[in-house]
């Protein structure tokens, strides 16, 4: 319902769970006009946060957060910095994300 039935962002590639997200000046200015979920995401990204951290913090499904973050990016309310991970370090990154998510609980 939060994504209008979409499981993928409209005009963006699928976001990596380690991608770092930050609210823009336009996002802060639009805060009062945003819907509840969009507002929560914008508020949680006042400092760099990963897509996985946003999902865990807001208790939302990772797929939903990916779509909502992409929507907010398209509006210019968020910027995303993809994390380049060498192929031999994927396991280490996944373990770090899992430890981080467990720490949030």
Legacy VTK file of the C-alpha trace (Angstrom):
# vtk DataFile Version 3.0
C-alpha trace
ASCII
DATASET POLYDATA
POINTS 105 float
0.000 0.000 0.000
2.835 2.417 0.817
4.347 1.961 -2.637
1.138 1.788 -4.659
1.725 -1.911 -5.278
5.162 -1.320 -6.810
7.974 -3.663 -5.878
10.610 -1.755 -7.847
11.319 1.952 -8.141
9.893 3.598 -11.270
12.946 5.410 -12.614
15.826 3.997 -10.630
17.802 0.847 -10.348
17.362 -1.322 -7.312
19.237 0.290 -4.439
21.935 -1.650 -2.651
21.154 -2.180 1.046
24.501 -0.590 1.929
23.844 2.541 -0.194
24.187 5.696 1.885
21.280 8.162 1.869
21.200 11.837 2.905
18.403 14.416 2.990
18.892 17.427 0.711
18.083 21.056 1.401
14.922 20.626 -0.719
13.963 17.597 1.355
14.240 19.567 4.579
12.187 22.400 3.048
9.436 19.988 1.911
9.285 18.103 5.223
5.893 19.474 6.340
4.277 18.649 2.998
5.352 14.996 2.889
3.256 11.948 3.719
3.944 10.142 6.968
6.375 7.498 5.617
8.216 9.909 3.335
8.587 12.347 6.224
10.018 9.604 8.463
12.591 8.671 5.842
13.606 12.294 5.238
13.929 12.835 9.003
16.027 9.690 9.471
18.481 10.771 6.760
19.612 14.085 8.209
22.923 12.245 8.564
24.176 9.567 6.157
22.249 6.329 6.735
22.215 3.083 4.772
19.048 1.792 3.152
19.163 -1.181 5.555
19.465 1.117 8.584
16.464 3.156 7.442
14.361 0.005 7.051
15.363 -1.316 10.463
14.908 2.011 12.239
11.444 2.583 10.762
10.362 -1.065 11.006
9.581 -1.184 7.289
10.262 -3.924 4.755
13.530 -3.387 2.893
11.766 -3.510 -0.501
9.332 -0.804 0.581
12.173 1.438 1.744
14.011 0.952 -1.554
10.950 2.141 -3.496
10.220 5.079 -1.179
13.864 6.217 -1.152
13.930 6.086 -4.964
10.725 8.169 -5.073
12.283 10.753 -2.762
15.460 10.771 -4.865
13.397 11.470 -7.985
11.845 14.458 -6.195
15.296 15.746 -5.225
14.658 15.249 -1.514
17.385 12.640 -0.997
20.785 11.941 -2.478
22.229 8.448 -2.561
25.862 7.446 -2.550
26.359 3.879 -3.708
29.021 1.942 -1.892
31.524 0.262 -4.190
32.303 -3.132 -2.722
34.996 -5.386 -4.193
33.600 -8.834 -4.978
35.827 -10.507 -2.375
34.328 -8.354 0.419
30.604 -8.989 -0.112
30.453 -11.463 2.776
32.115 -9.012 5.147
29.696 -6.239 4.185
26.683 -8.503 4.695
27.982 -9.487 8.141
28.487 -5.805 9.071
24.967 -4.931 7.939
23.502 -7.831 9.945
25.440 -6.780 13.061
24.259 -3.187 12.579
20.642 -4.237 12.172
20.825 -6.414 15.274
22.291 -3.486 17.232
19.327 -1.290 16.258
16.812 -3.741 17.694
LINES 1 106
105 0 1 2 3 4 5 6 7 8 9 10 11 12 13 14 15 16 17 18 19 20 21 22 23 24 25 26 27 28 29 30 31 32 33 34 35 36 37 38 39 40 41 42 43 44 45 46 47 48 49 50 51 52 53 54 55 56 57 58 59 60 61 62 63 64 65 66 67 68 69 70 71 72 73 74 75 76 77 78 79 80 81 82 83 84 85 86 87 88 89 90 91 92 93 94 95 96 97 98 99 100 101 102 103 104
